[in-house]
Amino acid sequence: MDENIFERYEKKYLLTKAQYRALMERLQDDLGTNQYSFSTVCSLYLDNDQNTLIRNSIDAIGYKEKYRLRSYGVPSDTSMVFLEVKKKYNGIVYKRRVAMTYEQAMAYLNQHKMPNQTQIMKEIDYGMSHYDHIEPKVLIMYDRSAYFLKSDPEIRITFDQNPRYRLDDLNMQDGMDGESILSQDQVLLELKNPGYLPLWLAQILDELKIYPTSFSKYGAVYNNRIRGNSSYEHLYSN
């Protein structure tokens, strides 16, 4: 399996801290971890001056598309980061990504210097070319705990806490501080699966009154700060 190509279903749930603790207590013997299970994820979302990508993502019913640069922790120039395209069509999430150094990523975004000529890189570059003057727009960070089900490792469970964002300093190397997206009592749960969930897991979620929701960190920032703030344009002048 190519670790740079993903195809799966994703469901999101907004939990209270109490629900999070109760769920972890119920699942503690069923979850597995690895060396990548606990990290601070940093995602730099790309869009154009009209915010076309995020507006389409919010308004679309059948198809959504996002481009982003992702790092795990604060990157140095030589740290490996991932340039990603994430598409959602009829409920299925398709993600393709290219690994490169942070220095190479900045050279690509600022000067269009291609880090390589792989098929996925060409596909991402071609897709981005359809949007006029696509550039960094929002930096989103959060603390992630990632697990897999021991009984079915294809099913992944992630918890994102303290999601935060920046609009006016989009350099990943400037640290992980930002304004909060959720309240301190909220945790975002994501279930990533190949198209099914075990009945026992669905029953636990139902017993704890944990129900699916439609939530996007970038969408929340756009709705609450960008679209709702008529003076935001100066933040993108650099």
C-alpha positions as CSV (number, residue, x, y, z in Angstrom):
1,M,0.0,0.0,0.0
2,D,1.4,3.4,-1.0
3,E,1.6,5.5,2.2
4,N,1.1,8.7,0.1
5,I,-2.3,7.7,-1.3
6,F,-5.3,7.3,0.9
7,E,-8.9,6.4,0.1
8,R,-11.4,6.0,3.0
9,Y,-14.5,7.3,4.7
10,E,-14.2,9.8,7.4
11,K,-16.7,10.7,10.1
12,K,-16.3,13.6,12.5
13,Y,-17.8,14.1,16.0
14,L,-17.6,17.0,18.4
15,L,-17.2,15.7,22.0
16,T,-17.1,17.3,25.4
17,K,-14.1,16.5,27.5
18,A,-16.4,14.4,29.7
19,Q,-17.5,12.3,26.6
20,Y,-13.8,12.1,25.5
21,R,-12.8,10.7,28.9
22,A,-15.7,8.2,28.9
23,L,-15.0,7.0,25.4
24,M,-11.3,6.5,26.2
25,E,-12.2,4.5,29.2
26,R,-14.4,2.2,27.1
27,L,-11.8,1.9,24.4
28,Q,-8.5,1.7,26.3
29,D,-8.0,-2.0,25.7
30,D,-9.0,-1.8,22.1
31,L,-6.6,0.9,20.8
32,G,-3.1,0.5,19.4
33,T,-0.5,3.2,19.0
34,N,2.8,3.7,17.1
35,Q,5.7,6.2,17.0
36,Y,3.5,8.7,15.2
37,S,0.5,8.6,17.5
38,F,1.1,11.8,19.5
39,S,2.0,15.0,17.7
40,T,1.2,18.6,17.0
41,V,-0.1,18.8,13.5
42,C,0.4,22.0,11.5
43,S,-1.5,22.6,8.3
44,L,-1.0,25.5,5.9
45,Y,-4.1,25.8,3.7
46,L,-3.8,27.3,0.2
47,D,-6.4,29.3,-1.6
48,N,-6.8,32.3,-3.9
49,D,-7.9,35.9,-3.2
50,Q,-11.5,34.9,-3.7
51,N,-11.3,32.1,-1.2
52,T,-12.6,29.8,-3.9
53,L,-11.5,26.5,-2.5
54,I,-13.0,26.9,1.0
55,R,-16.2,28.5,-0.3
56,N,-16.6,25.6,-2.7
57,S,-15.9,23.2,0.1
58,I,-18.5,24.8,2.4
59,D,-21.2,25.1,-0.3
60,A,-20.6,21.8,-2.2
61,I,-22.7,18.8,-1.7
62,G,-21.0,16.0,-3.7
63,Y,-17.5,17.2,-4.2
64,K,-14.9,19.1,-2.0
65,E,-11.2,19.9,-2.6
66,K,-8.5,21.3,-0.5
67,Y,-4.7,21.9,-0.9
68,R,-2.4,22.2,2.1
69,L,1.1,21.8,3.4
70,R,1.4,19.7,6.5
71,S,4.1,19.3,9.1
72,Y,4.3,17.4,12.4
73,G,5.8,19.8,14.9
74,V,7.7,23.0,14.1
75,P,9.8,22.2,11.0
76,S,13.4,23.2,10.3
77,D,14.5,23.8,6.7
78,T,15.4,20.1,6.3
79,S,12.4,18.7,8.1
80,M,10.1,16.5,5.9
81,V,6.7,18.0,5.3
82,F,3.8,16.9,3.0
83,L,2.1,18.8,0.2
84,E,-1.4,17.4,0.0
85,V,-4.5,17.5,-2.0
86,K,-7.6,16.2,-0.2
87,K,-10.8,15.5,-2.2
88,K,-14.1,14.3,-1.0
89,Y,-16.6,12.8,-3.4
90,N,-19.9,11.1,-2.5
91,G,-18.7,10.6,1.1
92,I,-15.3,9.1,0.2
93,V,-12.1,10.9,1.0
94,Y,-9.2,10.7,-1.4
95,K,-5.8,12.1,-0.3
96,R,-2.6,12.3,-2.3
97,R,0.6,13.8,-0.9
98,V,4.2,14.4,-1.8
99,A,7.0,14.4,0.8
100,M,9.7,17.1,0.6
101,T,11.8,19.3,2.9
102,Y,10.3,22.5,4.3
103,E,12.9,24.5,2.3
104,Q,11.7,22.7,-0.9
105,A,8.1,23.4,-0.1
106,M,8.7,27.1,0.4
107,A,10.7,27.2,-2.9
108,Y,7.7,25.6,-4.6
109,L,5.0,27.8,-3.1
110,N,7.0,31.1,-3.5
111,Q,8.9,30.5,-6.7
112,H,7.2,27.5,-8.3
113,K,10.4,25.4,-8.1
114,M,9.2,21.8,-8.4
115,P,10.9,19.6,-5.8
116,N,10.5,16.5,-8.1
117,Q,8.7,15.3,-11.1
118,T,6.7,12.4,-9.6
119,Q,3.2,11.6,-10.9
120,I,1.6,12.8,-7.7
121,M,3.6,16.1,-7.7
122,K,2.5,16.7,-11.3
123,E,-1.1,16.0,-10.4
124,I,-1.1,18.4,-7.5
125,D,0.7,21.1,-9.5
126,Y,-1.8,20.7,-12.3
127,G,-4.8,20.9,-9.9
128,M,-3.5,24.0,-8.2
129,S,-3.0,25.7,-11.6
130,H,-6.7,25.8,-12.1
131,Y,-7.1,28.4,-9.3
132,D,-5.9,31.9,-10.0
133,H,-2.9,32.9,-7.8
134,I,-3.3,30.2,-5.1
135,E,-1.2,31.0,-2.0
136,P,-1.0,30.3,1.7
137,K,-4.1,31.6,3.5
138,V,-4.6,30.1,6.9
139,L,-2.3,28.2,9.3
140,I,-4.1,25.7,11.5
141,M,-2.5,23.8,14.4
142,Y,-3.8,21.2,16.8
143,D,-2.6,18.5,19.2
144,R,-3.5,15.1,17.9
145,S,-3.7,11.6,19.5
146,A,-4.0,8.9,16.8
147,Y,-4.9,5.3,17.3
148,F,-5.9,2.2,15.4
149,L,-8.2,-0.6,16.4
150,K,-6.2,-3.6,17.4
151,S,-9.0,-5.9,16.0
152,D,-9.0,-4.0,12.7
153,P,-6.0,-1.7,12.0
154,E,-7.6,-0.2,8.9
155,I,-9.9,1.7,11.3
156,R,-8.1,4.8,12.7
157,I,-9.4,7.0,15.5
158,T,-8.0,10.4,16.1
159,F,-8.6,13.1,18.7
160,D,-7.8,16.7,18.0
161,Q,-7.5,19.1,20.9
162,N,-6.8,22.8,21.2
163,P,-7.2,23.6,17.5
164,R,-5.9,27.1,16.8
165,Y,-5.1,29.3,13.8
166,R,-3.1,32.2,12.5
167,L,-4.0,34.5,9.6
168,D,-1.2,37.1,9.8
169,D,2.0,34.9,10.3
170,L,1.9,31.9,8.1
171,N,5.5,30.8,8.6
172,M,5.4,27.3,10.2
173,Q,8.8,27.9,11.7
174,D,7.4,30.7,13.9
175,G,5.9,28.3,16.4
176,M,2.5,26.8,17.2
177,D,0.7,29.7,18.9
178,G,-2.7,30.9,17.5
179,E,-6.3,31.9,18.3
180,S,-8.6,29.1,19.4
181,I,-11.1,27.5,17.1
182,L,-13.1,25.5,19.6
183,S,-13.9,26.0,23.3
184,Q,-11.6,24.4,25.8
185,D,-14.2,21.8,26.6
186,Q,-14.4,20.5,23.0
187,V,-12.5,17.6,21.4
188,L,-12.8,16.7,17.7
189,L,-13.0,13.0,17.1
190,E,-12.4,11.6,13.6
191,L,-13.1,8.0,12.6
192,K,-11.3,7.0,9.4
193,N,-12.4,3.7,8.0
194,P,-12.7,1.6,4.7
195,G,-16.4,1.9,4.7
196,Y,-17.6,0.2,7.8
197,L,-17.5,0.5,11.6
198,P,-17.8,-2.5,14.0
199,L,-21.3,-2.7,15.5
200,W,-19.8,-2.7,19.0
201,L,-18.1,0.6,18.4
202,A,-21.2,2.2,16.9
203,Q,-23.1,1.0,20.0
204,I,-20.6,2.7,22.4
205,L,-20.9,5.9,20.5
206,D,-24.6,5.8,20.7
207,E,-24.6,5.0,24.4
208,L,-22.4,8.0,25.1
209,K,-24.6,10.2,22.8
210,I,-21.7,10.9,20.5
211,Y,-23.2,11.7,17.1
212,P,-21.7,12.6,13.7
213,T,-21.4,16.2,12.7
214,S,-20.2,18.2,9.8
215,F,-17.1,20.2,10.9
216,S,-14.1,21.7,9.2
217,K,-11.4,23.6,11.0
218,Y,-10.6,25.7,8.0
219,G,-14.3,26.2,7.3
220,A,-14.9,27.3,10.9
221,V,-12.1,29.9,10.6
222,Y,-13.5,31.1,7.2
223,N,-17.1,31.4,8.5
224,N,-16.2,33.0,11.9
225,R,-13.2,35.2,11.0
226,I,-12.7,35.7,7.3
227,R,-16.2,35.9,5.8
228,G,-17.5,37.6,9.0
229,N,-14.7,40.2,9.1
230,S,-14.9,42.9,6.5
231,S,-11.4,44.1,7.4
232,Y,-9.6,40.8,6.8
233,E,-8.1,41.7,3.4
234,H,-5.0,43.4,4.9
235,L,-3.9,40.1,6.4
236,Y,-3.1,38.7,3.0
237,S,-1.1,41.6,1.5
238,N,2.3,39.8,2.0
